[in-house]
Amino acid sequence: MNDMLSPAAMPAIADPKIAAQAVNVHYGDRHALHDVAIDIADRSVTAFIGPSGCGKSTFLRCLNRMNDTIATARVGGRILLDGEDIYDPRVDPVQLRARVGMVFQKPNPFPKSIYDNVAYGPRIHGLARSRADLDAIVERALRRAALWDEVKDRLAAPGTGLSGGQQQRLCIARAVATQPEVLLMDEPCSALDPIATAQVEELIDELSGSVAVVIVTHSMQQAARVSHRTAFFHLGHLVEYDETGRIFTNPHDPRTESYISGRIG
């Protein structure tokens, strides 16, 4: 069966925020991703689905060069952010990660106060000229993460003292504090209860009005609820990428249909 995506299965995206071209990833001798090509739209939610170990998180980490932190990883191909190759040697990965924020699977607040968790990025990137500026940035980020009303009277308390759902929203606030253009989320709800999951999903919907959100999820129901487009990965290949409704109701590739119906995965 042909692992290359046919042009008929690709949604046309005018002026994509991210354009990946022939992306291959190796970890030592293991070829983890094969010739992935995908355009990701601005101000929308794109979901990556597929079985465990299929390459979806590996590809997500390519989008802000997190694979640079793995000694054995080699990334080939091109990934363009607003038309500029993020793997160009002149691109500073630290500055790139201010533009392309990331939220991880397990909430990972720093062992600092709630305030200092959110202020960390703006401080290191010099985004605030004064304490008043920083206060405003922190409040804006916490409001965007729907957390301000719950923590505004205890900003000096440790972030690690919050509930799991609050910690994940704190991590989202930390990620959006640098005003990124893209927000990557690697299974952000897998450690959360249903109420906290619903809060984060509502937040994803709100954030997608101003940034490109890319979410890896093991939950097909979540992908169906939150995303505009869905990409299905299998065995290191991008099998199919289309509007979410079409992926779940009328997939182009038999492997996608098999995964969605529960026959593989």
Steps between C-alpha positions, in 0.01 A plus 500: 500500500628843415618696807505829311196718537311556177438864411125438512524429873683823583297804605618813323614759753570846366791673669571231764652601833722190492604307188691175548673348198652150480570483875693191607609425857756242609585401857837337449434219250122510544305680229213649704333731245484455123462793257229687690349793308222708652369858500359632828256790496519806723223566754371146498544171687683215329492158670752219456357154569629146465613197702771528765845523342365610161709819483243767589686633807833470320366722223346745748844542662647582160283812483692682774827308474453310826670205332819710512519399867530129410861410416414217257228690311553613140234705322501537121277694262362851549253653744396854414345740751353793306721394210827489701681170557515444878798264454710771334825526704430869557178424691540511878300208648433699819342783303312248286345346813372842603308506170403131513394418857448152637282334764596147604307188592545533875466839667854615577489829688836632614569480877425870522203720583199517270613851401859397427388201291317733263761778517790267415476522118434875479798558732751295301380647171500857629133559424434726802664836560370537855333311782169653393552361148577158643195510728283577197653218296447251783139604550427487126652150469311368802177646362565337161549170684171551692690486829518862618186499713613185681853617585504882499505514882784247539750581226788452748390143580690212337370386163551140609226549762226531239275214392600299193261686271609836639866403457440420134324833449795666677732331249278633219520849654879463516505397133280788380677764711759554223210552256593207275368471147469121527411286804598133499318270742621142555205305647424789736197334660622142546572554871182698569151413621197562274416841652857629462513351149187693403655822635817449296301414187297820538827687539641343182194622311548854631875508430448383142341835427843663518766226461558177311444212743645156424392222735614139527225292656439131562127578521320497169198651674714793610640548149143501366390754762782754483669489159431646159742267320635158597813317391521121542847352554585129478840330525687826449301608194243776462224288350224755465430865575168671446219696659409329825141423402615325184772301679246359745209445262653432159874426523697469179739222610391154626756520783333815632161331492645197679647716776185707549283189512735338754639223281860627533662694780 
